Amino acid sequence: MRLHLPVAAVGLTLALAGCATSAGLHPQGKPIDPSSLATGRSLAQVTASEAAWPQTDWWTGLGDPQLDALIAEALKNNPSLAVADARVRAAQAAAGVTHADLIPSIGAGGSVAGARLPTSVPALGSGHFGLAKYAYASFKWSPDLWGGRRAAWQAAVGEARAAEVEAHAARVELSGNVARAYVQLGYAYTQQDVAKDELQRASEARKLTRQRVDAGIDNRIQLEQANAEVASARQQTAQAAQAIDAARNALSALLGKGPDRGLEITRPQLLPPSKLAVPADLPANLIGHRADLVAARWRVEAAGKDIKAAKAEFLPNLGLTALAGVIGFGGGNILTLPSRFYSVAPALSLPIFNGGRLRYNLRGKDAQYDLAVAQYNQALVQAVNEVADDVDALRSLRRQVRAEAQALAAAREAWTLAEQRYKAGVGSYLEALTVRQQLLAAEQRMAALKAQQSDQSVQLIQALGGGYTPGNGQTPPVPDSTTANTSSPTDNRS
């Protein structure tokens, strides 16, 4: 009979626990298999090599010491990076708090209070003022029977690792943005050179046109056209100067400094575009070389652990609390045997009826998992297409540069011939200046194409991860559709 009672109690416990069930609740999201994102046709004519992954310090290969120094300065004590680092510390602290739930807690305390005890209760005293002294030690422990609290801790660790990787992503983005702003500064200087040359050419042409008008050879229409060209050249010069200031201010902001820092940056040299190549097996390996994808994978993993923790709440749980101490009134010694007390309180909690709280909580965790999967899928698709877009843009720019190089060569040859005709007395200098205008326009177009090439190369480096390499503990498991559905003791679907 004594054996039957515990068995019946256990059976009743399990039956009651079945009243709160997770049946019918599960996530719906499924991570995309990177190999399913076909890129063979889009990248068929592009060289594929494992060496195409950017180096950690990829900018040093551009051969500009000033750029190297600027990126090093930007990566040191930058306010934007301080924000990312603070988020890492906050996530790590949250993981530490969750881990504390896995281990027993021990506490102690005591107090001394003065009180006048009433005379109406003789057992308490005789109406005199006295001291109430109290000291205790406590022990609390709730065994993690179903692994729910451990899963919650693993979820918090996953969030912390995602924050760490996002801090790396912030550094990759910052270094790329500094390089792109540096390219824009160099292009602004080239624009200024061309604008000054155009202003000089337009001024000389206006001077000659005025002489021809005064001599009655041309009319005032030609002179007003020349005035318009001078005014336009002045506007372009002012615009180029403003572009230089804007690029310097952008660099100052990226460095985390005031605008005066930008005034110290000297004229950049032209940065060479990178060789057009992509890594072999691009989609599959991209998830390990882009920090944003690695962080997204960690969030999927963490969301799966949150589901496991939520399922564990449907099951019975045990707890143990122990308390021991001494208590006394008046001036006596509280360390005597009669002053001691202790208690041991095992506890059993059963989720029976809770207004649907546990089911709604699990439903919310499922939705969070689906959200994390959707964000991962979106980031993966965007990353692969960003690489393809940058490769297409670089291929197009190379064709445009080759075509513009022919146009520039023809314009230079025309200018040379026009000068020779003028010096030989065959043509006028005004005609030669008109030919030079075409040369300056070609030089401006070529400068813009070169700047676009350099900028697009940096964007391709960023799209390929910017040299990010996961460290120890930073590479999460590849997410799959079974992450949150794996059968476990916590999956109570009765």
C-alpha positions as CSV (number, residue, x, y, z in Angstrom):
1,M,0.0,0.0,0.0
2,R,2.8,2.3,0.8
3,L,4.3,1.7,-2.6
4,H,1.1,2.3,-4.4
5,L,0.7,5.8,-3.0
6,P,3.9,7.3,-4.5
7,V,3.2,5.6,-7.9
8,A,-0.3,7.1,-7.9
9,A,1.1,10.5,-7.0
10,V,3.6,10.4,-9.9
11,G,0.8,9.3,-12.3
12,L,-1.5,12.1,-11.1
13,T,1.4,14.6,-11.5
14,L,2.0,13.6,-15.1
15,A,-1.7,13.6,-15.9
16,L,-2.1,17.1,-14.5
17,A,0.9,18.3,-16.4
18,G,-0.7,17.3,-19.5
19,C,-3.4,19.9,-19.0
20,A,-0.9,22.5,-20.2
21,T,0.3,21.3,-23.6
22,S,2.4,22.6,-26.4
23,A,0.7,20.4,-29.0
24,G,0.2,22.0,-32.4
25,L,2.8,24.8,-31.9
26,H,6.0,24.8,-33.9
27,P,8.0,27.3,-36.0
28,Q,7.5,27.5,-39.8
29,G,10.7,29.2,-41.0
30,K,13.3,27.2,-42.9
31,P,16.7,28.6,-43.6
32,I,17.8,28.8,-47.3
33,D,20.4,26.3,-48.4
34,P,23.2,28.6,-49.8
35,S,23.9,26.1,-52.6
36,S,20.4,26.6,-53.9
37,L,21.2,30.2,-54.8
38,A,22.6,29.7,-58.3
39,T,25.3,32.1,-59.5
40,G,27.0,30.0,-62.2
41,R,25.5,31.9,-65.2
42,S,25.8,35.3,-63.7
43,L,29.5,34.8,-62.7
44,A,30.4,32.4,-65.6
45,Q,33.0,34.8,-67.1
46,V,34.6,35.9,-63.9
47,T,37.8,34.3,-62.5
48,A,37.0,32.1,-59.5
49,S,39.7,31.5,-56.9
50,E,39.9,30.9,-53.2
51,A,42.5,33.7,-53.0
52,A,39.8,36.2,-54.1
53,W,38.6,36.5,-50.4
54,P,39.7,39.9,-49.1
55,Q,42.5,40.0,-46.5
56,T,41.8,41.3,-43.1
57,D,43.9,44.5,-43.9
58,W,42.8,44.6,-47.5
59,W,43.3,48.4,-47.7
60,T,47.1,48.1,-47.4
61,G,47.1,46.5,-50.9
62,L,46.0,49.8,-52.4
63,G,49.4,51.3,-51.7
64,D,48.4,54.6,-50.0
65,P,50.1,55.1,-46.6
66,Q,47.7,58.0,-45.8
67,L,44.7,55.8,-46.3
68,D,46.3,53.1,-44.1
69,A,46.7,55.7,-41.4
70,L,43.2,57.0,-41.7
71,I,41.6,53.6,-41.4
72,A,43.8,52.8,-38.4
73,E,42.7,56.1,-36.8
74,A,39.0,55.3,-37.6
75,L,39.2,51.9,-36.0
76,K,40.7,53.3,-32.8
77,N,38.5,54.9,-30.2
78,N,35.6,55.5,-32.6
79,P,32.3,56.5,-31.1
80,S,30.3,54.3,-33.5
81,L,32.5,51.3,-32.6
82,A,32.1,52.1,-28.9
83,V,28.4,51.7,-29.3
84,A,28.8,48.2,-30.8
85,D,31.3,47.2,-28.1
86,A,28.9,48.4,-25.3
87,R,26.2,46.2,-26.8
88,V,28.6,43.2,-26.7
89,R,29.3,43.8,-23.0
90,A,25.6,44.2,-22.3
91,A,24.8,40.9,-24.1
92,Q,27.6,39.1,-22.3
93,A,26.3,40.4,-18.9
94,A,22.8,39.1,-19.8
95,A,24.3,35.7,-20.6
96,G,26.0,35.7,-17.2
97,V,22.8,36.5,-15.4
98,T,21.0,33.6,-17.2
99,H,23.9,31.2,-16.3
100,A,23.4,32.1,-12.7
101,D,20.0,30.4,-12.8
102,L,21.7,27.0,-13.4
103,I,23.6,26.9,-10.1
104,P,22.4,26.9,-6.5
105,S,22.2,30.2,-4.6
106,I,23.5,30.6,-1.1
107,G,22.6,33.7,1.0
108,A,23.0,35.0,4.5
109,G,21.7,37.9,6.5
110,G,20.9,39.2,9.9
111,S,19.3,42.1,11.7
112,V,19.0,43.7,15.1
113,A,15.9,45.7,16.0
114,G,14.8,47.5,19.1
115,A,11.2,47.1,20.3
116,R,9.0,47.6,23.3
117,L,7.1,44.3,23.8
118,P,3.5,44.5,24.9
119,T,2.4,43.3,28.4
120,S,-0.9,41.9,27.1
121,V,1.0,38.7,26.0
122,P,3.1,37.5,28.9
123,A,5.1,35.2,26.7
124,L,6.6,38.2,24.9
125,G,7.8,40.2,27.8
126,S,6.7,42.6,30.5
127,G,6.4,45.9,28.7
128,H,10.2,46.8,28.7
129,F,12.3,47.8,25.7
130,G,14.4,45.0,24.3
131,L,16.4,43.9,21.3
132,A,15.3,41.3,18.7
133,K,18.3,39.6,17.1
134,Y,18.1,37.5,13.9
135,A,20.7,35.7,11.7
136,Y,20.2,33.1,9.0
137,A,21.8,31.3,6.1
138,S,19.8,30.1,3.1
139,F,20.2,27.6,0.3
140,K,18.0,27.5,-2.9
141,W,18.3,25.1,-5.8
142,S,15.9,24.1,-8.5
143,P,17.4,21.2,-10.7
144,D,17.1,21.8,-14.4
145,L,15.3,18.5,-15.0
146,W,14.4,19.2,-18.7
147,G,17.3,21.4,-19.8
148,G,15.1,24.5,-20.1
149,R,17.3,26.8,-18.1
150,R,20.4,25.5,-19.9
151,A,18.7,26.2,-23.2
152,A,17.9,29.8,-22.1
153,W,21.5,30.3,-21.1
154,Q,22.6,28.9,-24.5
155,A,20.2,31.3,-26.2
156,A,21.7,34.2,-24.3
157,V,25.2,33.1,-25.2
158,G,24.1,33.0,-28.9
159,E,22.8,36.6,-28.6
160,A,26.2,37.6,-27.1
161,R,28.1,36.0,-29.9
162,A,25.9,37.7,-32.4
163,A,26.7,41.0,-30.8
164,E,30.4,40.2,-30.9
165,V,30.2,39.4,-34.6
166,E,28.1,42.6,-35.3
167,A,30.9,44.6,-33.6
168,H,33.3,43.0,-36.3
169,A,30.7,43.9,-39.0
170,A,30.8,47.5,-37.8
171,R,34.6,47.6,-38.2
172,V,34.3,46.1,-41.7
173,E,31.7,48.7,-42.7
174,L,33.7,51.5,-41.2
175,S,37.0,50.6,-43.0
176,G,35.1,50.4,-46.3
177,N,33.3,53.7,-45.8
178,V,36.6,55.4,-45.0
179,A,38.1,54.1,-48.2
180,R,35.0,55.1,-50.2
181,A,35.1,58.6,-48.8
182,Y,38.8,58.8,-49.6
183,V,38.1,57.9,-53.2
184,Q,35.4,60.6,-53.3
185,L,38.0,63.1,-52.0
186,G,40.4,62.2,-54.7
187,Y,37.8,62.5,-57.4
188,A,36.7,65.9,-56.1
189,Y,40.3,67.1,-56.5
190,T,40.4,65.8,-60.1
191,Q,37.1,67.6,-60.7
192,Q,38.6,70.8,-59.4
193,D,41.6,70.4,-61.7
194,V,39.4,70.0,-64.8
195,A,37.1,72.8,-63.7
196,K,40.1,75.2,-63.3
197,D,41.4,74.2,-66.7
198,E,38.0,74.7,-68.2
199,L,37.8,78.1,-66.6
200,Q,41.1,79.1,-68.0
201,R,40.1,77.8,-71.5
202,A,36.8,79.6,-71.4
203,S,38.4,82.9,-70.2
204,E,40.9,82.8,-73.1
205,A,38.1,81.9,-75.6
206,R,36.1,84.9,-74.3
207,K,39.0,87.2,-74.6
208,L,39.6,86.2,-78.2
209,T,35.9,86.4,-79.0
210,R,35.7,89.9,-77.5
211,Q,38.6,90.9,-79.8
212,R,36.8,89.5,-82.8
213,V,33.6,91.3,-81.8
214,D,35.4,94.6,-81.4
215,A,37.0,94.0,-84.9
216,G,33.5,93.4,-86.4
217,I,34.3,89.7,-87.3
218,D,31.8,88.2,-84.8
219,N,28.6,89.5,-83.3
220,R,27.6,89.7,-79.7
221,I,25.8,86.4,-79.8
222,Q,29.2,84.6,-79.8
223,L,30.4,86.9,-77.0
224,E,27.4,86.1,-74.8
225,Q,27.9,82.4,-75.4
226,A,31.5,82.8,-74.3
227,N,30.3,84.7,-71.2
228,A,28.0,81.8,-70.4
229,E,30.8,79.3,-70.7
230,V,33.0,81.3,-68.3
231,A,30.1,81.5,-65.8
232,S,29.5,77.7,-66.1
233,A,33.2,77.0,-65.5
234,R,33.2,79.2,-62.4
235,Q,30.1,77.3,-61.1
236,Q,31.9,74.0,-61.7
237,T,35.0,75.2,-59.9
238,A,32.9,76.2,-56.9
239,Q,31.1,72.9,-57.0
240,A,34.3,71.0,-57.0
241,A,35.6,73.0,-54.0
242,Q,32.4,72.2,-52.1
243,A,32.8,68.5,-53.0
244,I,36.3,68.6,-51.5
245,D,35.0,70.1,-48.3
246,A,32.1,67.6,-48.1
247,A,34.5,64.7,-48.6
248,R,36.8,66.0,-45.9
249,N,33.9,66.5,-43.5
250,A,32.7,62.9,-44.2
251,L,36.1,61.6,-43.4
252,S,36.3,63.6,-40.2
253,A,33.0,62.1,-39.1
254,L,34.1,58.6,-39.9
255,L,37.3,59.2,-37.9
256,G,35.2,60.4,-35.0
257,K,36.8,63.8,-35.1
258,G,35.8,67.4,-35.7
259,P,35.8,69.1,-39.2
260,D,39.2,70.6,-38.7
261,R,40.7,67.0,-38.9
262,G,39.7,66.8,-42.5
263,L,41.7,69.9,-43.3
264,E,44.8,68.0,-42.5
265,I,44.2,65.3,-45.1
266,T,46.3,65.9,-48.1
267,R,45.3,65.1,-51.7
268,P,44.8,61.4,-52.2
269,Q,46.4,59.5,-55.0
270,L,44.2,57.5,-57.4
271,L,43.4,54.2,-55.9
272,P,43.7,51.3,-58.3
273,P,40.6,49.1,-58.8
274,S,40.9,45.5,-57.6
275,K,41.2,42.6,-60.0
276,L,37.9,41.2,-61.1
277,A,37.6,37.8,-59.4
278,V,35.2,36.0,-57.1
279,P,35.9,33.2,-54.6
280,A,35.2,29.6,-55.7
281,D,31.9,28.1,-54.3
282,L,30.7,31.7,-53.5
283,P,27.3,31.2,-51.9
284,A,28.3,28.3,-49.6
285,N,31.4,30.1,-48.3
286,L,29.9,33.5,-48.1
287,I,28.0,32.7,-44.9
288,G,31.4,32.3,-43.1
289,H,33.1,35.4,-44.5
290,R,30.4,38.0,-44.0
291,A,30.0,39.1,-40.4
292,D,26.3,40.0,-40.9
293,L,25.5,36.5,-42.0
294,V,27.4,34.9,-39.2
295,A,25.5,37.1,-36.7
296,A,22.2,36.2,-38.4
297,R,23.0,32.5,-38.0
298,W,23.8,33.0,-34.3
299,R,20.4,34.6,-33.9
300,V,18.7,31.7,-35.5
301,E,20.5,29.3,-33.2
302,A,19.6,31.4,-30.2
303,A,16.0,31.5,-31.2
304,G,15.9,27.7,-31.4
305,K,17.3,27.5,-27.9
306,D,14.6,29.9,-26.7
307,I,11.9,27.5,-28.1
308,K,13.4,24.7,-26.1
309,A,13.4,26.8,-22.9
310,A,9.7,27.7,-23.5
311,K,8.8,24.0,-24.0
312,A,10.4,23.1,-20.7
313,E,8.0,25.4,-18.9
314,F,5.1,23.0,-19.8
315,L,6.7,20.3,-17.6
316,P,6.7,19.8,-13.8
317,N,9.7,21.3,-11.9
318,L,11.2,20.7,-8.5
319,G,12.7,23.1,-6.1
320,L,14.5,22.9,-2.8
321,T,14.9,25.7,-0.2
322,A,16.7,25.3,3.1
323,L,17.0,27.9,5.8
324,A,18.8,27.8,9.1
325,G,19.5,30.5,11.7
326,V,19.2,31.8,15.2
327,I,16.7,34.2,16.7
328,G,16.4,35.8,20.1
329,F,14.8,38.6,22.2
330,G,16.4,40.7,24.9
331,G,20.0,40.6,25.9
332,G,20.5,36.8,26.0
333,N,22.9,34.8,23.9
334,I,21.3,33.8,20.6
335,L,23.9,31.1,20.0
336,T,22.3,28.8,22.5
337,L,20.5,25.7,21.4
338,P,16.9,27.0,22.0
339,S,17.6,30.0,19.7
340,R,18.3,27.9,16.7
341,F,15.8,27.1,13.9
342,Y,15.9,25.5,10.5
343,S,13.6,24.5,7.7
344,V,13.8,22.4,4.6
345,A,11.1,22.9,1.9
346,P,11.1,20.8,-1.2
347,A,8.6,22.1,-3.7
348,L,6.9,20.7,-6.9
349,S,5.4,23.1,-9.4
350,L,2.8,21.9,-12.0
351,P,1.6,23.9,-15.0
352,I,-2.0,23.0,-15.1
353,F,-4.2,25.9,-16.0
354,N,-2.6,29.3,-16.6
355,G,-4.9,31.1,-19.0
356,G,-2.8,30.1,-22.0
357,R,0.3,32.0,-20.9
358,L,2.6,29.1,-21.7
359,R,1.2,28.5,-25.1
360,Y,1.2,32.1,-26.1
361,N,4.8,32.4,-24.8
362,L,5.8,29.4,-26.9
363,R,3.9,30.8,-29.9
364,G,5.9,34.0,-29.5
365,K,9.2,32.1,-29.4
366,D,8.2,30.3,-32.6
367,A,7.5,33.6,-34.2
368,Q,10.8,34.9,-33.1
369,Y,12.5,31.9,-34.6
370,D,10.6,32.5,-37.9
371,L,11.7,36.1,-37.8
372,A,15.3,35.2,-37.2
373,V,15.2,32.7,-40.1
374,A,13.6,35.2,-42.4
375,Q,16.2,37.8,-41.6
376,Y,18.9,35.3,-42.2
377,N,17.4,34.3,-45.5
378,Q,17.0,37.9,-46.5
379,A,20.6,38.7,-45.6
380,L,21.9,35.7,-47.5
381,V,20.0,36.5,-50.7
382,Q,21.0,40.1,-50.5
383,A,24.6,39.2,-49.9
384,V,24.8,37.0,-53.0
385,N,23.1,39.5,-55.2
386,E,25.3,42.3,-53.9
387,V,28.4,40.4,-55.1
388,A,26.7,39.8,-58.4
389,D,25.7,43.5,-58.7
390,D,29.3,44.7,-57.9
391,V,30.8,42.2,-60.3
392,D,28.4,43.3,-63.1
393,A,29.2,47.0,-62.3
394,L,32.9,46.4,-62.4
395,R,32.7,44.5,-65.8
396,S,30.6,47.3,-67.2
397,L,33.0,50.0,-65.9
398,R,36.0,48.2,-67.5
399,R,34.2,48.3,-70.8
400,Q,33.3,51.9,-70.3
401,V,36.9,52.8,-69.4
402,R,38.2,51.1,-72.5
403,A,35.8,53.0,-74.7
404,E,36.4,56.3,-73.0
405,A,40.2,55.7,-73.3
406,Q,39.7,55.7,-77.0
407,A,37.6,58.8,-76.9
408,L,40.2,60.5,-74.7
409,A,43.1,59.5,-77.0
410,A,41.2,60.9,-80.0
411,A,40.4,64.1,-78.2
412,R,44.1,64.5,-77.3
413,E,45.2,63.9,-80.9
414,A,42.6,66.4,-82.1
415,W,44.0,69.0,-79.6
416,T,47.5,68.3,-80.8
417,L,46.5,68.7,-84.4
418,A,44.6,71.9,-83.6
419,E,47.7,73.4,-81.9
420,Q,49.9,72.4,-84.8
421,R,47.5,74.1,-87.2
422,Y,47.4,77.3,-85.1
423,K,51.2,77.4,-84.9
424,A,51.4,76.8,-88.6
425,G,49.1,79.8,-89.2
426,V,46.4,77.6,-90.8
427,G,43.8,77.7,-88.0
428,S,42.9,80.1,-85.3
429,Y,43.6,79.7,-81.6
430,L,39.9,80.1,-80.9
431,E,39.3,76.9,-83.0
432,A,42.0,75.2,-81.0
433,L,40.4,76.2,-77.7
434,T,37.1,74.7,-78.9
435,V,38.8,71.4,-79.5
436,R,40.4,71.6,-76.1
437,Q,36.9,71.9,-74.6
438,Q,36.2,68.4,-75.9
439,L,39.5,67.1,-74.4
440,L,38.6,68.5,-71.0
441,A,35.1,66.9,-71.1
442,A,36.7,63.6,-72.0
443,E,39.2,63.9,-69.1
444,Q,36.3,64.6,-66.7
445,R,34.4,61.6,-67.9
446,M,37.5,59.4,-67.5
447,A,38.1,60.7,-64.0
448,A,34.5,59.9,-63.0
449,L,34.8,56.4,-64.4
450,K,38.1,55.8,-62.6
451,A,36.5,57.0,-59.3
452,Q,33.5,54.7,-59.9
453,Q,35.9,51.8,-60.5
454,S,37.7,52.3,-57.2
455,D,34.5,52.9,-55.3
456,Q,32.9,49.8,-56.8
457,S,36.0,47.7,-55.9
458,V,35.6,48.7,-52.3
459,Q,31.9,47.8,-52.4
460,L,32.9,44.4,-53.8
461,I,35.3,43.9,-50.9
462,Q,32.6,44.8,-48.4
463,A,30.1,42.5,-50.2
464,L,32.7,39.6,-49.8
465,G,33.0,40.2,-46.1
466,G,35.8,42.8,-46.0
467,G,38.4,40.3,-44.7
468,Y,36.3,39.1,-41.8
469,T,37.4,35.7,-40.4
470,P,35.5,34.1,-37.6
471,G,37.5,33.4,-34.4
472,N,37.1,30.7,-31.9
473,G,33.6,30.4,-30.7
474,Q,32.3,32.8,-33.3
475,T,31.2,30.2,-35.9
476,P,27.7,29.0,-35.2
477,P,26.2,25.7,-36.5
478,V,24.7,26.0,-40.0
479,P,21.0,26.6,-39.3
480,D,18.5,24.1,-40.6
481,S,14.8,23.4,-40.4
482,T,15.2,21.0,-37.5
483,T,16.9,23.4,-35.2
484,A,13.8,24.2,-33.3
485,N,11.9,20.9,-33.8
486,T,14.4,18.4,-32.5
487,S,12.7,15.8,-30.3
488,S,13.6,16.3,-26.7
489,P,12.2,15.6,-23.2
490,T,10.8,19.1,-23.3
491,D,8.5,18.4,-26.2
492,N,5.3,17.6,-24.4
493,R,2.6,17.3,-27.1
494,S,0.1,15.1,-25.2
